[in-house]
Structures are given as structure tokens and as C-alpha cells.
């Protein structure tokens, strides 16, 4: 794969990742320009594996309700 193709692929991946993020989350990665750096930043921010985090996420999951309509 040539350098130009690789750069274009990275730009597309970066754009796709950013489109999937909410406004509150994108704020954390708006200065990053490569998909790898964005992913690493998101992982360090949100992939905490402590027991407290797991309990919090389970409570949040179990408390979810489907909206009518």
C-alpha cells in the first residue's frame, strides 16, 4: 500500500470514529489526528477495569428502560 493510500485510509478511519462519538466524548480527542492515537486516548479515558467502575456500569445497564413510542 502506498503512502498516499495509507494517509487517505487513516483520514477516513479518523472521520468515522469521530462521527460515532457524542459531543461530550469528542472533546477528549479533538486534538488527535490518527485513528490509533484517538483509540488509545478513548481507551485510557473510558476502559477502566476497576471493580467500582464495573459495578457502576452494571447498575446503569440494569436501570435502563426502553422508551415507549
C-alpha positions in Angstrom: 0.0 0.0 0.0 1.4 3.4 -1.0 1.8 6.3 1.4 -1.0 8.3 -0.2 -3.4 5.4 0.1 -2.4 4.8 3.7 -2.9 8.5 4.6 -6.4 8.6 2.9 -7.4 5.4 4.8 -6.3 7.0 8.1 -8.3 10.1 7.4 -11.4 8.0 6.7 -10.9 6.0 9.8 -10.4 9.1 11.9 -13.6 10.7 10.5 -15.6 7.5 11.1 -14.5 7.3 14.7 -15.3 11.0 15.3 -18.8 10.6 13.7 -19.6 7.9 16.2 -18.7 9.9 19.3 -21.0 12.2 21.3 -20.2 15.9 21.8 -19.0 15.2 25.3 -16.6 12.4 24.3 -15.3 14.0 21.1 -14.0 16.9 23.2 -11.3 14.5 24.7 -9.9 13.5 21.3 -10.4 16.6 19.1 -6.6 17.3 19.0 -5.7 13.8 17.9 -5.2 13.2 14.1 -4.5 9.5 13.8 -7.1 6.7 14.5 -4.5 4.9 16.7 -4.0 7.9 18.9 -7.8 8.5 19.1 -8.4 4.9 20.1 -5.6 4.9 22.7 -6.9 8.1 24.2 -10.5 6.8 24.4 -9.3 3.5 25.8 -7.3 5.3 28.6 -10.2 7.5 29.4 -13.1 5.0 29.4 -11.8 1.5 29.7 -11.1 1.5 33.4 -11.4 -2.0 34.7 -11.7 -1.4 38.4 -14.4 -3.1 40.5 -16.1 0.2 41.2 -16.4 1.0 37.5 -17.8 -2.4 36.7 -20.5 -2.1 39.5 -21.4 1.3 38.3 -21.8 0.2 34.7 -23.9 -2.8 35.7 -26.2 -0.7 37.8 -26.6 1.7 34.8 -27.3 -1.2 32.5 -29.9 -2.8 34.7 -31.6 0.5 35.3 -32.1 1.2 31.6 -35.7 1.1 30.3 -37.0 1.0 26.8 -38.8 4.2 25.9 -42.4 3.9 24.6 -43.1 5.0 21.1 
